Amino acid sequence: MISRYASCAGLLLLLLMVSGCANKVRYFIDPDLRHRNVTSIAVLPVGGNESAREGQELMRKIVGETLARSGYAVPPSEAVDRGLPSGLREGVDDRDEKSLSAAMGALDVDGLLFVTITEWSTPLHLYYGSITIKAIFELYNSGGKRVWRAKYGVGESDLSADPDYLKMSLHESYEPLVVNIVDRVIATLPPPRRKEGRQKGHYDWLP
């Protein structure tokens, strides 16, 4: 009986070590991104299934902040939501060139970023809990062409005999894991080439 528990404990410790590891970011950059410079990016409402609901706003917020630190002009989410055509609102995914161009014109940006959470799982078992987050990022330029795509995911786990502690521990992991994903993904996006003159700032999009 003892050896059985020891084996289970060893397996759980192995899971903890493995779950902390992450693969490399898989991404694609179209050469057109070099020719059609993107300097301002609107981050659209984050997509995903029902299980991803609690992470969508967090992901969108951190993506916007990270892009801004990377030198991009990023309109606030409320300005994007207010000016976004109905065909690109949450729950609708109309990515034809006409819709994309209309959205960029309405938002006064030269790039649209779609983010989709493909996995947001937080299974809890006896003494063991884990969280896995995966997402896909897709950037379209003013010509309505997808010029950058990246996908990445991370996971974390914890052990405890207290289920309430496990829930709290996993919940506290949400933001660090999302930050990890976004930092690694945005690092693959080439920085914008500065245009002459004043760059549009956060408050310029607000009424």
C-alpha positions as a Python dict, from the first residue, in 0.01 Angstrom:
ca = {
    (1, 'M'): (0, 0, 0),
    (2, 'I'): (284, 239, 92),
    (3, 'S'): (464, 171, -234),
    (4, 'R'): (142, 249, -422),
    (5, 'Y'): (112, 590, -252),
    (6, 'A'): (480, 655, -310),
    (7, 'S'): (434, 583, -679),
    (8, 'C'): (137, 820, -698),
    (9, 'A'): (333, 1092, -519),
    (10, 'G'): (624, 1044, -757),
    (11, 'L'): (392, 1070, -1056),
    (12, 'L'): (238, 1390, -923),
    (13, 'L'): (580, 1544, -864),
    (14, 'L'): (675, 1453, -1220),
    (15, 'L'): (358, 1618, -1346),
    (16, 'L'): (446, 1931, -1152),
    (17, 'M'): (789, 1949, -1312),
    (18, 'V'): (661, 1883, -1663),
    (19, 'S'): (366, 2121, -1641),
    (20, 'G'): (597, 2410, -1558),
    (21, 'C'): (778, 2369, -1888),
    (22, 'A'): (664, 2536, -2207),
    (23, 'N'): (726, 2490, -2577),
    (24, 'K'): (864, 2754, -2809),
    (25, 'V'): (628, 3007, -2963),
    (26, 'R'): (515, 2895, -3307),
    (27, 'Y'): (477, 3197, -3535),
    (28, 'F'): (468, 3319, -3893),
    (29, 'I'): (560, 3665, -4027),
    (30, 'D'): (452, 3764, -4376),
    (31, 'P'): (710, 3969, -4572),
    (32, 'D'): (430, 4219, -4638),
    (33, 'L'): (458, 4329, -4274),
    (34, 'R'): (792, 4486, -4366),
    (35, 'H'): (644, 4676, -4660),
    (36, 'R'): (316, 4791, -4503),
    (37, 'N'): (429, 4927, -4171),
    (38, 'V'): (188, 4871, -3882),
    (39, 'T'): (224, 5130, -3607),
    (40, 'S'): (-120, 5133, -3442),
    (41, 'I'): (-307, 4818, -3341),
    (42, 'A'): (-662, 4774, -3214),
    (43, 'V'): (-699, 4468, -2992),
    (44, 'L'): (-1039, 4317, -3063),
    (45, 'P'): (-1251, 4139, -2801),
    (46, 'V'): (-1080, 3810, -2721),
    (47, 'G'): (-1253, 3502, -2856),
    (48, 'G'): (-1282, 3154, -2711),
    (49, 'N'): (-1531, 2902, -2582),
    (50, 'E'): (-1734, 2924, -2262),
    (51, 'S'): (-1449, 2795, -2043),
    (52, 'A'): (-1231, 3089, -2154),
    (53, 'R'): (-1477, 3358, -2043),
    (54, 'E'): (-1302, 3446, -1719),
    (55, 'G'): (-972, 3501, -1897),
    (56, 'Q'): (-1080, 3701, -2200),
    (57, 'E'): (-1077, 4051, -2050),
    (58, 'L'): (-752, 3979, -1865),
    (59, 'M'): (-587, 3859, -2186),
    (60, 'R'): (-708, 4162, -2383),
    (61, 'K'): (-586, 4407, -2117),
    (62, 'I'): (-239, 4254, -2096),
    (63, 'V'): (-204, 4230, -2475),
    (64, 'G'): (-285, 4600, -2511),
    (65, 'E'): (-40, 4701, -2238),
    (66, 'T'): (237, 4487, -2386),
    (67, 'L'): (188, 4623, -2738),
    (68, 'A'): (202, 4978, -2602),
    (69, 'R'): (530, 4904, -2423),
    (70, 'S'): (662, 4764, -2752),
    (71, 'G'): (605, 5100, -2922),
    (72, 'Y'): (266, 5051, -3085),
    (73, 'A'): (-18, 5300, -3052),
    (74, 'V'): (-307, 5108, -2896),
    (75, 'P'): (-658, 5256, -2863),
    (76, 'P'): (-837, 5181, -2534),
    (77, 'S'): (-1076, 4887, -2537),
    (78, 'E'): (-1381, 5107, -2482),
    (79, 'A'): (-1298, 5310, -2795),
    (80, 'V'): (-1252, 4991, -2995),
    (81, 'D'): (-1580, 4843, -2873),
    (82, 'R'): (-1764, 5165, -2948),
    (83, 'G'): (-1631, 5200, -3304),
    (84, 'L'): (-1609, 4836, -3406),
    (85, 'P'): (-1842, 4731, -3693),
    (86, 'S'): (-2100, 4469, -3593),
    (87, 'G'): (-1939, 4208, -3817),
    (88, 'L'): (-1631, 4201, -3595),
    (89, 'R'): (-1790, 4219, -3254),
    (90, 'E'): (-1761, 3938, -2999),
    (91, 'G'): (-1922, 3619, -3123),
    (92, 'V'): (-1897, 3723, -3489),
    (93, 'D'): (-1589, 3661, -3700),
    (94, 'D'): (-1627, 3834, -4037),
    (95, 'R'): (-1270, 3874, -4164),
    (96, 'D'): (-1324, 3961, -4527),
    (97, 'E'): (-1107, 4240, -4662),
    (98, 'K'): (-1395, 4488, -4680),
    (99, 'S'): (-1493, 4438, -4314),
    (100, 'L'): (-1133, 4461, -4196),
    (101, 'S'): (-1067, 4780, -4393),
    (102, 'A'): (-1390, 4935, -4265),
    (103, 'A'): (-1299, 4851, -3907),
    (104, 'M'): (-951, 5002, -3938),
    (105, 'G'): (-1095, 5315, -4095),
    (106, 'A'): (-1353, 5351, -3820),
    (107, 'L'): (-1092, 5298, -3547),
    (108, 'D'): (-817, 5502, -3716),
    (109, 'V'): (-557, 5225, -3689),
    (110, 'D'): (-350, 5034, -3943),
    (111, 'G'): (-365, 4697, -3771),
    (112, 'L'): (-625, 4468, -3614),
    (113, 'L'): (-526, 4199, -3367),
    (114, 'F'): (-748, 3895, -3316),
    (115, 'V'): (-676, 3685, -3006),
    (116, 'T'): (-848, 3352, -2944),
    (117, 'I'): (-807, 3149, -2626),
    (118, 'T'): (-807, 2791, -2753),
    (119, 'E'): (-778, 2632, -2409),
    (120, 'W'): (-847, 2753, -2056),
    (121, 'S'): (-872, 2445, -1839),
    (122, 'T'): (-851, 2428, -1461),
    (123, 'P'): (-915, 2066, -1355),
    (124, 'L'): (-915, 1990, -983),
    (125, 'H'): (-851, 1641, -849),
    (126, 'L'): (-787, 1501, -502),
    (127, 'Y'): (-474, 1682, -375),
    (128, 'Y'): (-390, 1802, -726),
    (129, 'G'): (-493, 2093, -945),
    (130, 'S'): (-363, 2232, -1272),
    (131, 'I'): (-424, 2512, -1520),
    (132, 'T'): (-350, 2517, -1891),
    (133, 'I'): (-387, 2826, -2111),
    (134, 'K'): (-332, 2833, -2487),
    (135, 'A'): (-400, 3112, -2735),
    (136, 'I'): (-365, 3212, -3099),
    (137, 'F'): (-277, 3568, -3208),
    (138, 'E'): (-343, 3700, -3562),
    (139, 'L'): (-254, 4047, -3693),
    (140, 'Y'): (-410, 4198, -4007),
    (141, 'N'): (-270, 4505, -4183),
    (142, 'S'): (-449, 4791, -4358),
    (143, 'G'): (-471, 4585, -4678),
    (144, 'G'): (-682, 4326, -4496),
    (145, 'K'): (-401, 4069, -4508),
    (146, 'R'): (-291, 3850, -4222),
    (147, 'V'): (74, 3942, -4172),
    (148, 'W'): (157, 3774, -3842),
    (149, 'R'): (29, 3469, -3658),
    (150, 'A'): (151, 3313, -3336),
    (151, 'K'): (34, 3041, -3100),
    (152, 'Y'): (156, 2949, -2757),
    (153, 'G'): (45, 2783, -2437),
    (154, 'V'): (163, 2730, -2081),
    (155, 'G'): (56, 2525, -1783),
    (156, 'E'): (106, 2505, -1409),
    (157, 'S'): (2, 2271, -1131),
    (158, 'D'): (1, 2245, -754),
    (159, 'L'): (-40, 1989, -477),
    (160, 'S'): (-237, 2035, -157),
    (161, 'A'): (-466, 1842, 73),
    (162, 'D'): (-681, 2157, 101),
    (163, 'P'): (-913, 2199, -201),
    (164, 'D'): (-983, 2563, -115),
    (165, 'Y'): (-610, 2636, -118),
    (166, 'L'): (-579, 2465, -456),
    (167, 'K'): (-854, 2681, -605),
    (168, 'M'): (-698, 2998, -467),
    (169, 'S'): (-349, 2897, -582),
    (170, 'L'): (-466, 2828, -937),
    (171, 'H'): (-669, 3149, -951),
    (172, 'E'): (-362, 3348, -847),
    (173, 'S'): (-172, 3186, -1134),
    (174, 'Y'): (-403, 3324, -1404),
    (175, 'E'): (-237, 3662, -1450),
    (176, 'P'): (129, 3546, -1435),
    (177, 'L'): (56, 3276, -1692),
    (178, 'V'): (-124, 3517, -1926),
    (179, 'V'): (162, 3765, -1891),
    (180, 'N'): (406, 3485, -1975),
    (181, 'I'): (213, 3394, -2290),
    (182, 'V'): (172, 3753, -2409),
    (183, 'D'): (533, 3853, -2340),
    (184, 'R'): (671, 3558, -2534),
    (185, 'V'): (429, 3597, -2823),
    (186, 'I'): (464, 3975, -2867),
    (187, 'A'): (843, 3932, -2861),
    (188, 'T'): (810, 3762, -3203),
    (189, 'L'): (631, 4064, -3353),
    (190, 'P'): (871, 4313, -3521),
    (191, 'P'): (865, 4656, -3354),
    (192, 'P'): (698, 4936, -3552),
    (193, 'R'): (899, 5174, -3764),
    (194, 'R'): (834, 5521, -3629),
    (195, 'K'): (644, 5761, -3853),
    (196, 'E'): (736, 6127, -3868),
    (197, 'G'): (528, 6360, -3654),
    (198, 'R'): (330, 6296, -3339),
    (199, 'Q'): (209, 5945, -3275),
    (200, 'K'): (-152, 5904, -3169),
    (201, 'G'): (-184, 5844, -2797),
    (202, 'H'): (-428, 5663, -2566),
    (203, 'Y'): (-649, 5965, -2495),
    (204, 'D'): (-674, 6068, -2861),
    (205, 'W'): (-924, 5787, -2918),
    (206, 'L'): (-1147, 5886, -2629),
    (207, 'P'): (-1443, 6123, -2688),
}
